[in-house]
Amino acid sequence: MSVDQTVRKPHERLAAHLGAEMEAVNTLIRERMASRHAPRIPEVTAHLVEAGGKRLRPMLTLAAAELCGYDGPYAVHLAATVEFIHTATLLHDDVVDESAHRRGRPTANLLWDNKSSVLVGDYLFSRSFQLMVETGSLRVLDILANASATIAEGEVLQLSAAQDLATDEGVYLQVVRGKTAALFSAATEVGGVIASAPDAEVRALHDYGDALGVAFQIVDDLLDYAGDRAATGKNVGDDFRERKLTLPVIKAVARADAEERAFWERVIEKGEQRDGDLEHAIALLNRHDALEATRMDALKWADKAKSSIGLLPAHELRDMLRDLADYVVARIS
């Protein structure tokens, strides 16, 4: 029995199929996160890079490149680039959110300090641009540079929108497309570009990554209110306690009466939270079917991801990418 037959989860099947390439990516990451003059850089980076995680974004780049027929060396460079950008944003996010834990481990800003996290994140962004340039493709540089700017823009937008009850689903989608989906779509798009795929295929890969990223974030936001800590590794209600206006709450606020709106204003906008407020918030989400509506949105985005790659060449990797979209929403299906 082959490895692929014994491994069931789509991201594990991808990892098995791309094993040699991912090992090359990991080797390149270790080489490029080194610093002769500032040993704290590899210390901080290694803490996060080697903490686990599915390495989903770099695998998307490798899969897209192979799916489009690429067999050159630069898919590995781009996959490492994508992972460096992702790691840099995590370092910065943990400082902004004042997070103490990520993937069940203390965050870098807790173990070292905020300054180290921010500066090492900046270093990784710089390394990512060095890797981009080595491909010799201005189009790749344009895509990943735009993605980096869009991610930062999404995070800044979230600062003003996250605790404002006037935030609607359109603004929420803009934030999600910035802080999460932009790197997914760039990861898949550059795989097609480096393979010199036709424009229609490159666009399909972009659209797949965009829809997958949106579904990914919506599921994450839904599980904050409806998840199982044993399964997700996260506490239920973390977003509520951090006063983040995510999609389930946006839907409930849109349907709230005056009394309910006053509750949301107190706990989200003013931050005056009391014992029992989380339970009341979840009750309101259920009363207005906000959790179910959010679930349906996630499923629609997953379906959009799957349909986006229908025109790509028939290939086992295309099937894996479709299965991956289903897997992203499997926990809420």
N, C-alpha and C positions, 0 to 999 in steps of 0.2 A: 504494500500500500504506500502511495506517495505521500510526501509531506502535506501537499495541498488537500489530499483526501482526509487526512486525520485532523487538520486544523479547520475549525468551523467558522470562526468570526472573520468577517471580510477584511478587517485591518490586519489580522494575523495571516490571512492568505496572501495579502499584498506584501507583508513583511517577508514571508517565505519566498514568494516569487522574486522579490527584489533584494534578496539577502546579500548577494555579492556587492551590488551597487550601494546598499545601505551601509555595509561595512566600510566601503570606500568613503562614503559621506562622513561617517563617524571618525575615520582616520583624519580626514581633511579638517573637520571641526576641531579635533584635538590639536592639530598642527597650528591652525590659525588663531586659536584662542590663547596661544602661548605668548609670553612677554618676557624678554630678557631683563627689562629694567623695572617692571612693576609686578612682582609675584602675586600680588593680591588679585590681579586680573584673572589668571587661570584658576585661582582658588575660588573666587566668587562664581565664575562661569561654570566651573566643574560642578559646583554644588547644585546648580539648577539643571545643567545639561544632562548630568548623570543621575538625576533624581528619578528617572523613569519617564513615563509618558509614551504615547503611541508613535511619536515622530510622524504624525499624519501628514503634515504639510509637505515635508520633503519627499515623502512617498508619493504624494500626488504629482509632484514635479517629475519624478522618475517614471511614474506610470504613464503620464501624459506623453512624455518624450518617446518612450518605447512604443506606446500605442500608435504614435504617428511615424514610426519607423526609424527613429534616431538611434545610432549606435556609436556616437562619438564620445569624447571625454567630458564635455561641458555640462551635461545633465547633472553630474555629481557636484560640480561647482555651484550650479543654480540651486540644487537641493540644499546644500550647505548654506548658501545665501539666505534662503527662505527660513531655515532653522535659526540662523543668527538674528534675523529681523524679529522672529517670534520671541526668542529668548530675551532680546533687548527690550521688547515691549513688556514682557512679564516683569523684568527687573524694575522698569519705570512704573508699571501699574501697581506693584506691591508697595512702592513708596507713596504714590498718590492715594491709594486706598488704605494706607496704614495697616496692611495685612501682616499677620503674624505667622500664618501657615499657608503652604501650597503643597498639594499632593501629599498631605500628611506630615510634612517636614517644616521646620522653622524656615522662614523666608530669609533671603540674603540680607535684607535691610535690618532684620532682627539680630542675625548672627554677627554682622559687621556694623554697618550704619547706613543711613540714607545717602550720604555723599558717595560712599563706595558703590552702592547699587546704581545710582544715576550715572556716575562716571564710567563704570564698567559697561552699562547699557550703551552709553555713547561710543565706547570703544568697539563694541560688537556691531553697532550700526556702521562704523567706519570700515571694519573688516568686511562687512557684507558688501559695501560698495567696491572694495578692492576686488572681491570675487566676481562681482558683476562685470567689471571692466575687463577682466581676464578672458571673458567669452568673446570679446571683440564685437559684440552686437549692440548697436545703439538702441535698437528696438527693445531688447531685453532690459537695458539700462533705463529706458523711458518707463516701461511697465512697472519695474520694481521700485524706481524712485517715486513714481506717482502713488504706488501702493503705500510706501512709507509715509508720504505726506498725508494720504487719506486716513491712515490709521491714527496719526497724531491729531488730525482734524476731528475725527470721530470721538476721540477721547476728550478733547476740549469741549466739543458740543455736549457730551454727556455731563460734564461738570455743571453746565448751566441748565440742562434739561432734566437731570435725574431726580431733582426734588421740586419740580415745578408742575403742579397739577394741570397746567395748560398744555403740557406736552401730550401730543396726540400720536396715533399710530404711524403717521407719516414721518414725524421727527424720530420716533423710536426706530423705524426702519433705516433712516439715514444714519443714526448712531451705529446700528448693528452692521450696516454695510461698510461703515468706516472701520470700527474697531475690530471686527471679526471677519466679515466676508471678504474684505479687500485683499487680505493675504491669501485666503483660499483661492480666490479667482486669479490672483497674480501667479500663484504656485502652479496652477494648471495651465494658464495661458502661456507662460514662458516655456513650459515643456513642449507645447506645440510650435512655438516660435523657433526654438533652437533646432527643431526637426524640420524647419522650412515647410511646415504643413500649409495647405491652402487656407486662405483667410476664413472661409466658412467653418473649417474645422477648428481653427484657433478661437474663433468667436464662440463656437459650441463649448469648447473647454473652459473658456472664461465664464460663460453662463452657468455651466455645471458647478464650477467652484463658488460662484456668487450664491447660487441657490443652496448649495450644500452648507456654506458658511452661515447663511441666514437660518436655515433649519437647525443647525448645530447650536446657535445662540438662543433661539426660541426654546428649544428643548432644555437647555441649561437654565433658562429663566423660569420655565414651568416647573422643573424639578426642585427649585428652591422652595416652592410651596407644596408640591405634591410628591416629592421624592422620598426615598428610603435611605437614611444615612448609611446603613450597612452596604447598600448597593452603590451609592454615589460617592461616599466618602466625604460628603458635605453635610453640615447642619441644616436642617429645615429652617427657613426664615432668616438666613444670613443677609439676603438682599433687603428684607424688611427692616432688620435691625440697622443696616447701613443706609436706610432711607432711599433705596434705589427704585425709581419708578419704572418697572419693567412691564412687559406686555400684559400679563394677567391683571395687574393693578390698573393699568391704563384702561383696559376694557371694563373693569368694575367701576372706575370713576366715571366713565362715560355714561353708565346706567344708574348712577347713584342718585338717591333723593337728597334733600337738604341735610338730613341728620347724618347720613352716610358720608356725604362730602365733607362735613365738619370733622368727622372721624379721620378721614384721609388727610385733611389739612393739618390736623394736630400731629398725627404720627409720622407723616412724610415731610411736609413743608416745615413744620415747627420742630419736629424731632422730639416731641413730648410723649414718649412711649412708657406704658405702664404694664404691670403684670396682667396677662390675659389679652393684651392687644393683638398679639400674633394670632391667637385662636379666633378672635373676633374678625380679623382681617381675612383669614381663610374661610370663615363662615360667609362673609360677604362675597368672596370670590365664587364660592359654590352657589350662593343665592342667585347670582346673576349669570351663572354658567360661564364665567370668565376662564376657568381652567379648561373646560371642554372646548371653548372657542379658540383658546391658545393652542391646544392640542391639534385641532383641525388645521390651523394655520401652519404649524410645523409640518404636518403630513402633506399639505399642498406644496410647500417649498421642496420637500423631498421628492415629490412626484415631478416637480418642475426640473429638478436636477437630473432625474433619470431620463426625462424626455429630451433634455438638452443635448445629450450625447448620442441620440438615435442615428444621426447621420455619420458618425465616426465609423471607421472600418470595423467589421466583425472581428472580435479578438477576445481572448479570455480576460484581458485586463479591462476591456469595456464592461464585461459582465461583473467583474469585481467592483468597479466603480459604481455600477447600478446597485449592487448588493450593499455597498458602503452607505449609500443614501438611505436604504432601508434600515441599516443597522443604526444610523444616527438617531432615527426616530423609534427604534424598536422598544426602548424603555418606556415609551408613552403610548404605544400602539395597543 
